[in-house]
Amino acid sequence: MSARGIEFLQKWVEDNVPPYSQSDPTLAAKLADQVTADAIKAGIRPEEISEEVGSMLTTMLEVLDQRDTT
């Protein structure tokens, strides 16, 4: 388990997911791909995040659902 993986994910979501996003599977997939690529660039293995949250796609869908205000 990686605290730094979770910290990265939380910061990434704050910086990259619009606060009023709609729950959209296509957007969630794009965000999941981008956060994974950015984690790798930052030297964080995707597994360090997925060990805590599971599927990155599912996580992004949940993030968007929580931010959906429509």
Predicted model as a PDB file, atoms N, CA, C, CB and O in Angstrom, pLDDT in the B-factor column:
MODEL        1                                                                  
ATOM      1  N   MET A   1       0.845  -1.183   0.000  1.00 48.00           N  
ATOM      2  CA  MET A   1       0.000   0.000   0.000  1.00 48.00           C  
ATOM      3  C   MET A   1       0.886   1.240   0.000  1.00 48.00           C  
ATOM      4  CB  MET A   1      -0.959   0.002   1.221  1.00 48.00           C  
ATOM      5  O   MET A   1       1.965   1.249   0.592  1.00 48.00           O  
ATOM      6  N   SER A   2       0.424   2.259  -0.656  1.00 72.00           N  
ATOM      7  CA  SER A   2       1.263   3.431  -0.812  1.00 72.00           C  
ATOM      8  C   SER A   2       0.522   4.714  -0.470  1.00 72.00           C  
ATOM      9  CB  SER A   2       1.791   3.503  -2.220  1.00 72.00           C  
ATOM     10  O   SER A   2      -0.411   5.117  -1.164  1.00 72.00           O  
ATOM     11  N   ALA A   3       0.952   5.339   0.603  1.00 87.00           N  
ATOM     12  CA  ALA A   3       0.370   6.636   0.960  1.00 87.00           C  
ATOM     13  C   ALA A   3       0.702   7.661  -0.114  1.00 87.00           C  
ATOM     14  CB  ALA A   3       0.886   7.114   2.343  1.00 87.00           C  
ATOM     15  O   ALA A   3      -0.110   8.538  -0.410  1.00 87.00           O  
ATOM     16  N   ARG A   4       1.896   7.556  -0.701  1.00 89.00           N  
ATOM     17  CA  ARG A   4       2.256   8.543  -1.717  1.00 89.00           C  
ATOM     18  C   ARG A   4       1.399   8.377  -2.969  1.00 89.00           C  
ATOM     19  CB  ARG A   4       3.743   8.424  -2.074  1.00 89.00           C  
ATOM     20  O   ARG A   4       1.125   9.361  -3.656  1.00 89.00           O  
ATOM     21  N   GLY A   5       0.977   7.170  -3.277  1.00 90.00           N  
ATOM     22  CA  GLY A   5       0.087   6.944  -4.411  1.00 90.00           C  
ATOM     23  C   GLY A   5      -1.261   7.606  -4.196  1.00 90.00           C  
ATOM     24  O   GLY A   5      -1.804   8.229  -5.109  1.00 90.00           O  
ATOM     25  N   ILE A   6      -1.797   7.475  -3.005  1.00 90.00           N  
ATOM     26  CA  ILE A   6      -3.085   8.091  -2.688  1.00 90.00           C  
ATOM     27  C   ILE A   6      -2.958   9.607  -2.656  1.00 90.00           C  
ATOM     28  CB  ILE A   6      -3.616   7.574  -1.342  1.00 90.00           C  
ATOM     29  O   ILE A   6      -3.835  10.314  -3.154  1.00 90.00           O  
ATOM     30  N   GLU A   7      -1.884  10.108  -2.080  1.00 93.00           N  
ATOM     31  CA  GLU A   7      -1.656  11.556  -2.056  1.00 93.00           C  
ATOM     32  C   GLU A   7      -1.561  12.111  -3.476  1.00 93.00           C  
ATOM     33  CB  GLU A   7      -0.372  11.889  -1.267  1.00 93.00           C  
ATOM     34  O   GLU A   7      -2.116  13.167  -3.779  1.00 93.00           O  
ATOM     35  N   PHE A   8      -0.856  11.391  -4.337  1.00 95.00           N  
ATOM     36  CA  PHE A   8      -0.755  11.802  -5.736  1.00 95.00           C  
ATOM     37  C   PHE A   8      -2.139  11.866  -6.373  1.00 95.00           C  
ATOM     38  CB  PHE A   8       0.151  10.834  -6.522  1.00 95.00           C  
ATOM     39  O   PHE A   8      -2.483  12.851  -7.026  1.00 95.00           O  
ATOM     40  N   LEU A   9      -2.930  10.813  -6.180  1.00 95.00           N  
ATOM     41  CA  LEU A   9      -4.263  10.754  -6.777  1.00 95.00           C  
ATOM     42  C   LEU A   9      -5.142  11.901  -6.277  1.00 95.00           C  
ATOM     43  CB  LEU A   9      -4.927   9.406  -6.464  1.00 95.00           C  
ATOM     44  O   LEU A   9      -5.816  12.557  -7.070  1.00 95.00           O  
ATOM     45  N   GLN A  10      -5.136  12.141  -4.984  1.00 94.00           N  
ATOM     46  CA  GLN A  10      -5.964  13.218  -4.435  1.00 94.00           C  
ATOM     47  C   GLN A  10      -5.561  14.574  -5.005  1.00 94.00           C  
ATOM     48  CB  GLN A  10      -5.861  13.242  -2.907  1.00 94.00           C  
ATOM     49  O   GLN A  10      -6.420  15.367  -5.391  1.00 94.00           O  
ATOM     50  N   LYS A  11      -4.281  14.838  -5.058  1.00 96.00           N  
ATOM     51  CA  LYS A  11      -3.793  16.103  -5.602  1.00 96.00           C  
ATOM     52  C   LYS A  11      -4.122  16.193  -7.091  1.00 96.00           C  
ATOM     53  CB  LYS A  11      -2.268  16.245  -5.374  1.00 96.00           C  
ATOM     54  O   LYS A  11      -4.540  17.246  -7.573  1.00 96.00           O  
ATOM     55  N   TRP A  12      -3.938  15.102  -7.813  1.00 96.00           N  
ATOM     56  CA  TRP A  12      -4.215  15.085  -9.246  1.00 96.00           C  
ATOM     57  C   TRP A  12      -5.687  15.400  -9.514  1.00 96.00           C  
ATOM     58  CB  TRP A  12      -3.841  13.719  -9.851  1.00 96.00           C  
ATOM     59  O   TRP A  12      -6.003  16.188 -10.406  1.00 96.00           O  
ATOM     60  N   VAL A  13      -6.581  14.789  -8.749  1.00 95.00           N  
ATOM     61  CA  VAL A  13      -8.011  15.038  -8.923  1.00 95.00           C  
ATOM     62  C   VAL A  13      -8.318  16.513  -8.672  1.00 95.00           C  
ATOM     63  CB  VAL A  13      -8.842  14.140  -7.972  1.00 95.00           C  
ATOM     64  O   VAL A  13      -9.048  17.135  -9.444  1.00 95.00           O  
ATOM     65  N   GLU A  14      -7.767  17.072  -7.601  1.00 94.00           N  
ATOM     66  CA  GLU A  14      -7.987  18.492  -7.298  1.00 94.00           C  
ATOM     67  C   GLU A  14      -7.533  19.382  -8.456  1.00 94.00           C  
ATOM     68  CB  GLU A  14      -7.243  18.885  -6.011  1.00 94.00           C  
ATOM     69  O   GLU A  14      -8.203  20.357  -8.798  1.00 94.00           O  
ATOM     70  N   ASP A  15      -6.399  19.041  -9.051  1.00 95.00           N  
ATOM     71  CA  ASP A  15      -5.804  19.874 -10.103  1.00 95.00           C  
ATOM     72  C   ASP A  15      -6.372  19.636 -11.496  1.00 95.00           C  
ATOM     73  CB  ASP A  15      -4.337  19.646 -10.140  1.00 95.00           C  
ATOM     74  O   ASP A  15      -6.266  20.508 -12.358  1.00 95.00           O  
ATOM     75  N   ASN A  16      -6.973  18.470 -11.732  1.00 94.00           N  
ATOM     76  CA  ASN A  16      -7.309  18.092 -13.104  1.00 94.00           C  
ATOM     77  C   ASN A  16      -8.772  17.778 -13.394  1.00 94.00           C  
ATOM     78  CB  ASN A  16      -6.521  16.934 -13.467  1.00 94.00           C  
ATOM     79  O   ASN A  16      -9.164  17.706 -14.558  1.00 94.00           O  
ATOM     80  N   VAL A  17      -9.575  17.593 -12.372  1.00 91.00           N  
ATOM     81  CA  VAL A  17     -10.981  17.276 -12.611  1.00 91.00           C  
ATOM     82  C   VAL A  17     -11.797  18.527 -12.302  1.00 91.00           C  
ATOM     83  CB  VAL A  17     -11.456  16.052 -11.738  1.00 91.00           C  
ATOM     84  O   VAL A  17     -11.782  19.017 -11.173  1.00 91.00           O  
ATOM     85  N   PRO A  18     -12.508  19.045 -13.300  1.00 80.00           N  
ATOM     86  CA  PRO A  18     -13.309  20.244 -13.070  1.00 80.00           C  
ATOM     87  C   PRO A  18     -14.303  20.032 -11.927  1.00 80.00           C  
ATOM     88  CB  PRO A  18     -14.054  20.640 -14.351  1.00 80.00           C  
ATOM     89  O   PRO A  18     -14.867  18.946 -11.792  1.00 80.00           O  
ATOM     90  N   PRO A  19     -14.518  21.050 -11.112  1.00 78.00           N  
ATOM     91  CA  PRO A  19     -15.386  20.883  -9.945  1.00 78.00           C  
ATOM     92  C   PRO A  19     -16.844  20.592 -10.293  1.00 78.00           C  
ATOM     93  CB  PRO A  19     -15.322  22.114  -9.098  1.00 78.00           C  
ATOM     94  O   PRO A  19     -17.588  20.063  -9.467  1.00 78.00           O  
ATOM     95  N   TYR A  20     -17.246  20.930 -11.490  1.00 72.00           N  
ATOM     96  CA  TYR A  20     -18.637  20.693 -11.874  1.00 72.00           C  
ATOM     97  C   TYR A  20     -18.722  19.761 -13.067  1.00 72.00           C  
ATOM     98  CB  TYR A  20     -19.338  22.011 -12.192  1.00 72.00           C  
ATOM     99  O   TYR A  20     -19.440  20.033 -14.029  1.00 72.00           O  
ATOM    100  N   SER A  21     -17.992  18.669 -13.004  1.00 68.00           N  
ATOM    101  CA  SER A  21     -17.989  17.676 -14.072  1.00 68.00           C  
ATOM    102  C   SER A  21     -19.283  16.869 -14.033  1.00 68.00           C  
ATOM    103  CB  SER A  21     -16.763  16.742 -13.950  1.00 68.00           C  
ATOM    104  O   SER A  21     -19.910  16.715 -12.985  1.00 68.00           O  
ATOM    105  N   GLN A  22     -19.661  16.364 -15.189  1.00 76.00           N  
ATOM    106  CA  GLN A  22     -20.793  15.454 -15.259  1.00 76.00           C  
ATOM    107  C   GLN A  22     -20.277  14.025 -15.251  1.00 76.00           C  
ATOM    108  CB  GLN A  22     -21.652  15.725 -16.519  1.00 76.00           C  
ATOM    109  O   GLN A  22     -19.182  13.749 -15.742  1.00 76.00           O  
ATOM    110  N   SER A  23     -21.052  13.137 -14.703  1.00 77.00           N  
ATOM    111  CA  SER A  23     -20.695  11.731 -14.701  1.00 77.00           C  
ATOM    112  C   SER A  23     -20.787  11.211 -16.135  1.00 77.00           C  
ATOM    113  CB  SER A  23     -21.617  10.916 -13.741  1.00 77.00           C  
ATOM    114  O   SER A  23     -21.882  11.052 -16.676  1.00 77.00           O  
ATOM    115  N   ASP A  24     -19.636  10.949 -16.742  1.00 86.00           N  
ATOM    116  CA  ASP A  24     -19.558  10.584 -18.148  1.00 86.00           C  
ATOM    117  C   ASP A  24     -18.506   9.489 -18.308  1.00 86.00           C  
ATOM    118  CB  ASP A  24     -19.220  11.823 -19.035  1.00 86.00           C  
ATOM    119  O   ASP A  24     -17.329   9.731 -18.041  1.00 86.00           O  
ATOM    120  N   PRO A  25     -18.904   8.291 -18.739  1.00 91.00           N  
ATOM    121  CA  PRO A  25     -17.957   7.191 -18.879  1.00 91.00           C  
ATOM    122  C   PRO A  25     -16.784   7.495 -19.812  1.00 91.00           C  
ATOM    123  CB  PRO A  25     -18.675   5.982 -19.373  1.00 91.00           C  
ATOM    124  O   PRO A  25     -15.664   7.050 -19.563  1.00 91.00           O  
ATOM    125  N   THR A  26     -17.034   8.245 -20.878  1.00 92.00           N  
ATOM    126  CA  THR A  26     -15.959   8.584 -21.809  1.00 92.00           C  
ATOM    127  C   THR A  26     -14.937   9.497 -21.140  1.00 92.00           C  
ATOM    128  CB  THR A  26     -16.529   9.256 -23.071  1.00 92.00           C  
ATOM    129  O   THR A  26     -13.731   9.292 -21.274  1.00 92.00           O  
ATOM    130  N   LEU A  27     -15.422  10.499 -20.426  1.00 91.00           N  
ATOM    131  CA  LEU A  27     -14.528  11.394 -19.695  1.00 91.00           C  
ATOM    132  C   LEU A  27     -13.789  10.640 -18.598  1.00 91.00           C  
ATOM    133  CB  LEU A  27     -15.312  12.566 -19.095  1.00 91.00           C  
ATOM    134  O   LEU A  27     -12.600  10.873 -18.381  1.00 91.00           O  
ATOM    135  N   ALA A  28     -14.470   9.751 -17.915  1.00 93.00           N  
ATOM    136  CA  ALA A  28     -13.842   8.962 -16.856  1.00 93.00           C  
ATOM    137  C   ALA A  28     -12.694   8.119 -17.411  1.00 93.00           C  
ATOM    138  CB  ALA A  28     -14.882   8.057 -16.174  1.00 93.00           C  
ATOM    139  O   ALA A  28     -11.635   8.026 -16.790  1.00 93.00           O  
ATOM    140  N   ALA A  29     -12.899   7.510 -18.569  1.00 96.00           N  
ATOM    141  CA  ALA A  29     -11.847   6.700 -19.189  1.00 96.00           C  
ATOM    142  C   ALA A  29     -10.646   7.566 -19.563  1.00 96.00           C  
ATOM    143  CB  ALA A  29     -12.387   5.976 -20.437  1.00 96.00           C  
ATOM    144  O   ALA A  29      -9.498   7.171 -19.364  1.00 96.00           O  
ATOM    145  N   LYS A  30     -10.924   8.748 -20.105  1.00 95.00           N  
ATOM    146  CA  LYS A  30      -9.846   9.666 -20.469  1.00 95.00           C  
ATOM    147  C   LYS A  30      -9.066  10.103 -19.225  1.00 95.00           C  
ATOM    148  CB  LYS A  30     -10.414  10.898 -21.206  1.00 95.00           C  
ATOM    149  O   LYS A  30      -7.835  10.134 -19.237  1.00 95.00           O  
ATOM    150  N   LEU A  31      -9.788  10.438 -18.158  1.00 95.00           N  
ATOM    151  CA  LEU A  31      -9.126  10.843 -16.911  1.00 95.00           C  
ATOM    152  C   LEU A  31      -8.318   9.692 -16.311  1.00 95.00           C  
ATOM    153  CB  LEU A  31     -10.165  11.340 -15.892  1.00 95.00           C  
ATOM    154  O   LEU A  31      -7.216   9.908 -15.807  1.00 95.00           O  
ATOM    155  N   ALA A  32      -8.856   8.476 -16.362  1.00 96.00           N  
ATOM    156  CA  ALA A  32      -8.146   7.313 -15.836  1.00 96.00           C  
ATOM    157  C   ALA A  32      -6.833   7.092 -16.585  1.00 96.00           C  
ATOM    158  CB  ALA A  32      -9.029   6.060 -15.930  1.00 96.00           C  
ATOM    159  O   ALA A  32      -5.802   6.808 -15.975  1.00 96.00           O  
ATOM    160  N   ASP A  33      -6.878   7.223 -17.905  1.00 97.00           N  
ATOM    161  CA  ASP A  33      -5.664   7.079 -18.712  1.00 97.00           C  
ATOM    162  C   ASP A  33      -4.658   8.181 -18.379  1.00 97.00           C  
ATOM    163  CB  ASP A  33      -6.008   7.109 -20.215  1.00 97.00           C  
ATOM    164  O   ASP A  33      -3.458   7.928 -18.266  1.00 97.00           O  
ATOM    165  N   GLN A  34      -5.161   9.401 -18.223  1.00 97.00           N  
ATOM    166  CA  GLN A  34      -4.269  10.538 -17.967  1.00 97.00           C  
ATOM    167  C   GLN A  34      -3.632  10.458 -16.585  1.00 97.00           C  
ATOM    168  CB  GLN A  34      -5.035  11.851 -18.104  1.00 97.00           C  
ATOM    169  O   GLN A  34      -2.435  10.706 -16.446  1.00 97.00           O  
ATOM    170  N   VAL A  35      -4.412  10.115 -15.561  1.00 96.00           N  
ATOM    171  CA  VAL A  35      -3.833  10.019 -14.216  1.00 96.00           C  
ATOM    172  C   VAL A  35      -2.801   8.898 -14.159  1.00 96.00           C  
ATOM    173  CB  VAL A  35      -4.938   9.783 -13.163  1.00 96.00           C  
ATOM    174  O   VAL A  35      -1.790   9.019 -13.468  1.00 96.00           O  
ATOM    175  N   THR A  36      -3.049   7.819 -14.874  1.00 96.00           N  
ATOM    176  CA  THR A  36      -2.080   6.720 -14.917  1.00 96.00           C  
ATOM    177  C   THR A  36      -0.786   7.179 -15.586  1.00 96.00           C  
ATOM    178  CB  THR A  36      -2.669   5.504 -15.668  1.00 96.00           C  
ATOM    179  O   THR A  36       0.302   6.910 -15.076  1.00 96.00           O  
ATOM    180  N   ALA A  37      -0.895   7.866 -16.716  1.00 97.00           N  
ATOM    181  CA  ALA A  37       0.291   8.369 -17.417  1.00 97.00           C  
ATOM    182  C   ALA A  37       1.049   9.381 -16.559  1.00 97.00           C  
ATOM    183  CB  ALA A  37      -0.109   9.011 -18.755  1.00 97.00           C  
ATOM    184  O   ALA A  37       2.279   9.357 -16.505  1.00 97.00           O  
ATOM    185  N   ASP A  38       0.318  10.261 -15.895  1.00 97.00           N  
ATOM    186  CA  ASP A  38       0.963  11.269 -15.053  1.00 97.00           C  
ATOM    187  C   ASP A  38       1.636  10.641 -13.839  1.00 97.00           C  
ATOM    188  CB  ASP A  38      -0.056  12.306 -14.600  1.00 97.00           C  
ATOM    189  O   ASP A  38       2.695  11.099 -13.411  1.00 97.00           O  
ATOM    190  N   ALA A  39       1.034   9.604 -13.289  1.00 96.00           N  
ATOM    191  CA  ALA A  39       1.649   8.907 -12.159  1.00 96.00           C  
ATOM    192  C   ALA A  39       2.975   8.282 -12.592  1.00 96.00           C  
ATOM    193  CB  ALA A  39       0.694   7.820 -11.598  1.00 96.00           C  
ATOM    194  O   ALA A  39       3.975   8.380 -11.881  1.00 96.00           O  
ATOM    195  N   ILE A  40       2.976   7.650 -13.741  1.00 96.00           N  
ATOM    196  CA  ILE A  40       4.201   7.035 -14.250  1.00 96.00           C  
ATOM    197  C   ILE A  40       5.284   8.095 -14.454  1.00 96.00           C  
ATOM    198  CB  ILE A  40       3.924   6.288 -15.573  1.00 96.00           C  
ATOM    199  O   ILE A  40       6.443   7.884 -14.098  1.00 96.00           O  
ATOM    200  N   LYS A  41       4.895   9.242 -15.031  1.00 97.00           N  
ATOM    201  CA  LYS A  41       5.854  10.338 -15.226  1.00 97.00           C  
ATOM    202  C   LYS A  41       6.419  10.829 -13.899  1.00 97.00           C  
ATOM    203  CB  LYS A  41       5.190  11.501 -15.967  1.00 97.00           C  
ATOM    204  O   LYS A  41       7.569  11.262 -13.827  1.00 97.00           O  
ATOM    205  N   ALA A  42       5.601  10.759 -12.846  1.00 96.00           N  
ATOM    206  CA  ALA A  42       6.029  11.210 -11.522  1.00 96.00           C  
ATOM    207  C   ALA A  42       6.789  10.133 -10.757  1.00 96.00           C  
ATOM    208  CB  ALA A  42       4.829  11.654 -10.715  1.00 96.00           C  
ATOM    209  O   ALA A  42       7.182  10.337  -9.609  1.00 96.00           O  
ATOM    210  N   GLY A  43       6.993   8.985 -11.400  1.00 96.00           N  
ATOM    211  CA  GLY A  43       7.739   7.906 -10.756  1.00 96.00           C  
ATOM    212  C   GLY A  43       6.905   7.056  -9.814  1.00 96.00           C  
ATOM    213  O   GLY A  43       7.442   6.364  -8.950  1.00 96.00           O  
ATOM    214  N   ILE A  44       5.602   7.110  -9.980  1.00 94.00           N  
ATOM    215  CA  ILE A  44       4.701   6.325  -9.141  1.00 94.00           C  
ATOM    216  C   ILE A  44       4.091   5.221  -9.995  1.00 94.00           C  
ATOM    217  CB  ILE A  44       3.590   7.223  -8.504  1.00 94.00           C  
ATOM    218  O   ILE A  44       3.469   5.477 -11.025  1.00 94.00           O  
ATOM    219  N   ARG A  45       4.285   3.999  -9.543  1.00 93.00           N  
ATOM    220  CA  ARG A  45       3.691   2.875 -10.268  1.00 93.00           C  
ATOM    221  C   ARG A  45       2.172   2.909 -10.109  1.00 93.00           C  
ATOM    222  CB  ARG A  45       4.264   1.521  -9.760  1.00 93.00           C  
ATOM    223  O   ARG A  45       1.683   3.145  -9.004  1.00 93.00           O  
ATOM    224  N   PRO A  46       1.424   2.682 -11.170  1.00 91.00           N  
ATOM    225  CA  PRO A  46      -0.039   2.677 -11.063  1.00 91.00           C  
ATOM    226  C   PRO A  46      -0.546   1.730  -9.972  1.00 91.00           C  
ATOM    227  CB  PRO A  46      -0.651   2.287 -12.399  1.00 91.00           C  
ATOM    228  O   PRO A  46      -1.590   1.976  -9.368  1.00 91.00           O  
ATOM    229  N   GLU A  47       0.187   0.662  -9.725  1.00 91.00           N  
ATOM    230  CA  GLU A  47      -0.214  -0.295  -8.694  1.00 91.00           C  
ATOM    231  C   GLU A  47      -0.222   0.339  -7.310  1.00 91.00           C  
ATOM    232  CB  GLU A  47       0.717  -1.500  -8.704  1.00 91.00           C  
ATOM    233  O   GLU A  47      -0.979  -0.079  -6.434  1.00 91.00           O  
ATOM    234  N   GLU A  48       0.626   1.355  -7.114  1.00 90.00           N  
ATOM    235  CA  GLU A  48       0.650   2.027  -5.815  1.00 90.00           C  
ATOM    236  C   GLU A  48      -0.676   2.731  -5.539  1.00 90.00           C  
ATOM    237  CB  GLU A  48       1.806   3.037  -5.756  1.00 90.00           C  
ATOM    238  O   GLU A  48      -1.052   2.928  -4.383  1.00 90.00           O  
ATOM    239  N   ILE A  49      -1.367   3.099  -6.578  1.00 91.00           N  
ATOM    240  CA  ILE A  49      -2.667   3.735  -6.423  1.00 91.00           C  
ATOM    241  C   ILE A  49      -3.763   2.675  -6.414  1.00 91.00           C  
ATOM    242  CB  ILE A  49      -2.912   4.762  -7.550  1.00 91.00           C  
ATOM    243  O   ILE A  49      -4.643   2.690  -5.553  1.00 91.00           O  
ATOM    244  N   SER A  50      -3.707   1.761  -7.367  1.00 90.00           N  
ATOM    245  CA  SER A  50      -4.785   0.771  -7.499  1.00 90.00           C  
ATOM    246  C   SER A  50      -4.859  -0.190  -6.311  1.00 90.00           C  
ATOM    247  CB  SER A  50      -4.600  -0.022  -8.777  1.00 90.00           C  
ATOM    248  O   SER A  50      -5.918  -0.760  -6.046  1.00 90.00           O  
ATOM    249  N   GLU A  51      -3.751  -0.377  -5.596  1.00 89.00           N  
ATOM    250  CA  GLU A  51      -3.807  -1.212  -4.388  1.00 89.00           C  
ATOM    251  C   GLU A  51      -4.774  -0.624  -3.374  1.00 89.00           C  
ATOM    252  CB  GLU A  51      -2.409  -1.357  -3.761  1.00 89.00           C  
ATOM    253  O   GLU A  51      -5.390  -1.359  -2.601  1.00 89.00           O  
ATOM    254  N   GLU A  52      -4.908   0.665  -3.371  1.00 87.00           N  
ATOM    255  CA  GLU A  52      -5.780   1.358  -2.427  1.00 87.00           C  
ATOM    256  C   GLU A  52      -7.192   1.562  -2.958  1.00 87.00           C  
ATOM    257  CB  GLU A  52      -5.186   2.689  -2.070  1.00 87.00           C  
ATOM    258  O   GLU A  52      -8.162   1.396  -2.218  1.00 87.00           O  
ATOM    259  N   VAL A  53      -7.318   1.921  -4.237  1.00 91.00           N  
ATOM    260  CA  VAL A  53      -8.622   2.323  -4.762  1.00 91.00           C  
ATOM    261  C   VAL A  53      -9.228   1.346  -5.750  1.00 91.00           C  
ATOM    262  CB  VAL A  53      -8.504   3.645  -5.411  1.00 91.00           C  
ATOM    263  O   VAL A  53     -10.392   1.496  -6.121  1.00 91.00           O  
ATOM    264  N   GLY A  54      -8.478   0.357  -6.181  1.00 91.00           N  
ATOM    265  CA  GLY A  54      -8.998  -0.586  -7.174  1.00 91.00           C  
ATOM    266  C   GLY A  54      -8.863  -0.023  -8.576  1.00 91.00           C  
ATOM    267  O   GLY A  54      -7.861   0.616  -8.899  1.00 91.00           O  
ATOM    268  N   SER A  55      -9.839  -0.249  -9.388  1.00 93.00           N  
ATOM    269  CA  SER A  55      -9.827   0.177 -10.789  1.00 93.00           C  
ATOM    270  C   SER A  55      -9.784   1.693 -10.899  1.00 93.00           C  
ATOM    271  CB  SER A  55     -11.054  -0.365 -11.525  1.00 93.00           C  
ATOM    272  O   SER A  55     -10.574   2.398 -10.271  1.00 93.00           O  
ATOM    273  N   MET A  56      -8.860   2.177 -11.696  1.00 94.00           N  
ATOM    274  CA  MET A  56      -8.757   3.622 -11.903  1.00 94.00           C  
ATOM    275  C   MET A  56      -9.997   4.148 -12.620  1.00 94.00           C  
ATOM    276  CB  MET A  56      -7.488   3.966 -12.708  1.00 94.00           C  
ATOM    277  O   MET A  56     -10.462   5.250 -12.327  1.00 94.00           O  
ATOM    278  N   LEU A  57     -10.532   3.371 -13.556  1.00 95.00           N  
ATOM    279  CA  LEU A  57     -11.744   3.783 -14.263  1.00 95.00           C  
ATOM    280  C   LEU A  57     -12.906   3.927 -13.281  1.00 95.00           C  
ATOM    281  CB  LEU A  57     -12.099   2.766 -15.373  1.00 95.00           C  
ATOM    282  O   LEU A  57     -13.621   4.929 -13.307  1.00 95.00           O  
ATOM    283  N   THR A  58     -13.093   2.947 -12.431  1.00 94.00           N  
ATOM    284  CA  THR A  58     -14.155   3.007 -11.435  1.00 94.00           C  
ATOM    285  C   THR A  58     -13.964   4.206 -10.505  1.00 94.00           C  
ATOM    286  CB  THR A  58     -14.199   1.705 -10.623  1.00 94.00           C  
ATOM    287  O   THR A  58     -14.926   4.882 -10.141  1.00 94.00           O  
ATOM    288  N   THR A  59     -12.732   4.454 -10.133  1.00 94.00           N  
ATOM    289  CA  THR A  59     -12.428   5.589  -9.261  1.00 94.00           C  
ATOM    290  C   THR A  59     -12.802   6.898  -9.937  1.00 94.00           C  
ATOM    291  CB  THR A  59     -10.942   5.596  -8.880  1.00 94.00           C  
ATOM    292  O   THR A  59     -13.407   7.768  -9.311  1.00 94.00           O  
ATOM    293  N   MET A  60     -12.448   7.047 -11.208  1.00 94.00           N  
ATOM    294  CA  MET A  60     -12.779   8.279 -11.920  1.00 94.00           C  
ATOM    295  C   MET A  60     -14.288   8.429 -12.103  1.00 94.00           C  
ATOM    296  CB  MET A  60     -12.082   8.307 -13.280  1.00 94.00           C  
ATOM    297  O   MET A  60     -14.807   9.543 -12.032  1.00 94.00           O  
ATOM    298  N   LEU A  61     -14.998   7.331 -12.335  1.00 93.00           N  
ATOM    299  CA  LEU A  61     -16.461   7.392 -12.419  1.00 93.00           C  
ATOM    300  C   LEU A  61     -17.046   7.875 -11.096  1.00 93.00           C  
ATOM    301  CB  LEU A  61     -17.047   6.009 -12.790  1.00 93.00           C  
ATOM    302  O   LEU A  61     -17.976   8.681 -11.080  1.00 93.00           O  
ATOM    303  N   GLU A  62     -16.498   7.379  -9.986  1.00 92.00           N  
ATOM    304  CA  GLU A  62     -16.976   7.802  -8.670  1.00 92.00           C  
ATOM    305  C   GLU A  62     -16.672   9.279  -8.424  1.00 92.00           C  
ATOM    306  CB  GLU A  62     -16.340   6.941  -7.568  1.00 92.00           C  
ATOM    307  O   GLU A  62     -17.508  10.007  -7.888  1.00 92.00           O  
ATOM    308  N   VAL A  63     -15.481   9.716  -8.814  1.00 91.00           N  
ATOM    309  CA  VAL A  63     -15.116  11.126  -8.658  1.00 91.00           C  
ATOM    310  C   VAL A  63     -16.089  12.005  -9.440  1.00 91.00           C  
ATOM    311  CB  VAL A  63     -13.661  11.374  -9.133  1.00 91.00           C  
ATOM    312  O   VAL A  63     -16.603  12.992  -8.914  1.00 91.00           O  
ATOM    313  N   LEU A  64     -16.335  11.644 -10.684  1.00 91.00           N  
ATOM    314  CA  LEU A  64     -17.255  12.432 -11.501  1.00 91.00           C  
ATOM    315  C   LEU A  64     -18.668  12.411 -10.938  1.00 91.00           C  
ATOM    316  CB  LEU A  64     -17.263  11.917 -12.930  1.00 91.00           C  
ATOM    317  O   LEU A  64     -19.364  13.426 -10.964  1.00 91.00           O  
ATOM    318  N   ASP A  65     -19.092  11.264 -10.430  1.00 87.00           N  
ATOM    319  CA  ASP A  65     -20.421  11.156  -9.865  1.00 87.00           C  
ATOM    320  C   ASP A  65     -20.554  12.058  -8.637  1.00 87.00           C  
ATOM    321  CB  ASP A  65     -20.729   9.700  -9.501  1.00 87.00           C  
ATOM    322  O   ASP A  65     -21.598  12.680  -8.438  1.00 87.00           O  
ATOM    323  N   GLN A  66     -19.521  12.133  -7.824  1.00 85.00           N  
ATOM    324  CA  GLN A  66     -19.541  12.983  -6.639  1.00 85.00           C  
ATOM    325  C   GLN A  66     -19.567  14.458  -7.001  1.00 85.00           C  
ATOM    326  CB  GLN A  66     -18.340  12.690  -5.766  1.00 85.00           C  
ATOM    327  O   GLN A  66     -20.118  15.277  -6.264  1.00 85.00           O  
ATOM    328  N   ARG A  67     -18.970  14.794  -8.136  1.00 74.00           N  
ATOM    329  CA  ARG A  67     -18.903  16.194  -8.551  1.00 74.00           C  
ATOM    330  C   ARG A  67     -20.059  16.597  -9.451  1.00 74.00           C  
ATOM    331  CB  ARG A  67     -17.603  16.457  -9.260  1.00 74.00           C  
ATOM    332  O   ARG A  67     -20.209  17.777  -9.765  1.00 74.00           O  
ATOM    333  N   ASP A  68     -20.867  15.656  -9.865  1.00 63.00           N  
ATOM    334  CA  ASP A  68     -21.989  15.943 -10.765  1.00 63.00           C  
ATOM    335  C   ASP A  68     -23.052  16.724 -10.007  1.00 63.00           C  
ATOM    336  CB  ASP A  68     -22.589  14.629 -11.353  1.00 63.00           C  
ATOM    337  O   ASP A  68     -23.656  16.219  -9.061  1.00 63.00           O  
ATOM    338  N   THR A  69     -23.273  17.958 -10.433  1.00 58.00           N  
ATOM    339  CA  THR A  69     -24.249  18.803  -9.754  1.00 58.00           C  
ATOM    340  C   THR A  69     -25.478  19.064 -10.615  1.00 58.00           C  
ATOM    341  CB  THR A  69     -23.612  20.118  -9.359  1.00 58.00           C  
ATOM    342  O   THR A  69     -26.335  19.874 -10.262  1.00 58.00           O  
ATOM    343  N   THR A  70     -25.555  18.370 -11.747  1.00 53.00           N  
ATOM    344  CA  THR A  70     -26.706  18.607 -12.629  1.00 53.00           C  
ATOM    345  C   THR A  70     -27.880  17.747 -12.226  1.00 53.00           C  
ATOM    346  CB  THR A  70     -26.338  18.333 -14.086  1.00 53.00           C  
ATOM    347  O   THR A  70     -28.937  17.812 -12.855  1.00 53.00           O  
TER     348      THR A  70                                                      
ENDMDL                                                                          
END                                                                             
